[in-house]
Amino acid sequence: MKLLTFEKDGAPRAGALVDGKVVDLNLASRALMARHAAVFELPERMEDFVRGPEQVLACGHAVVDLVANGAAVPGWAVRPRDQVKLLPPLVNPPKIICVARNYAEHAKEAGLEPSQIPILFARFSATLVADGDPVIVPKVSPQLDWEGELAVVIGKPTSGRRVSRAAAMDYVFGYSIFNDVTVRDYQFRVPQYTAGKNFRSSGPFGPCIVTADAVGDPHNLQITTKLNGAVMQSANTSTMIFDIPTLIEHISDFIDLEAGDVIPTGTPAGVGFKRKPPVFLKHGDEVAVEISNIGVLRNPVRDEV
Ligand code: MG
């Protein structure tokens, strides 16, 4: 199931993508529940959908299957994809915990050694932008660089437990695409990533969350980043250094994961700043990150005004 968040009357609403159309899960469930025993009223917000019990996910599947098979729902519950304004699939994740240097070739191109322990840094939800929204070149630096990444979305709280590698995947709700856009001089001029990784409008996330059952093996997905149509990054998630269970085990050593937390799992080789000459994002560009079985996250680049 492909889940997304869209804007309606200024508020975020949970939707599912069905045959190129956006289905409002709450409105569609309300229209279908009288006639279908498996359907009850679904939440309006994706946060509540993700943190809901198993029955919520099952009911979501039932609604999507009914709509896909032609069940009658009112027109206001289903809109063509190009007529809705998408938001990040989770507009305010409790935590965004990013992984640095998780692909050996990327560490090498950056002139850095791969680490024996996952290197993590925090990104704030205020940096998130939706599919189609602009990434902004800040006035203070021209060194805006892309990092296409697989993002893990947590669906179940770890609640004080240290999660073993063997149990870790039970905590995953689904997967999305993240572009960990970075301002390189701000990243490297101090020994700490917070500023360089948290510029305004630097966190493209989306367009969808694909539920774990529909992604297949998350460690065998192709990531491709294109700048104005030219391939800049192309790698398989099988080449991650620390796989998803290892990351969840490591993070749960020190903090509880909650439903809706997002873990961008690191970028492969092919970023802009170590190219000769370096390539940075500039006004008028389009950067697109595609991950097999998930979709394409596409953003224009604009100068700060
Ligand atoms: Mg990154």
Boltz pocket constraint, residues with backbone or C-beta under 6 A from the ligand:
constraints:
  - pocket:
      binder: B
      contacts: [[A, 98], [A, 99], [A, 100], [A, 147], [A, 149], [A, 180], [A, 266], [A, 267]]
      max_distance: 6.0
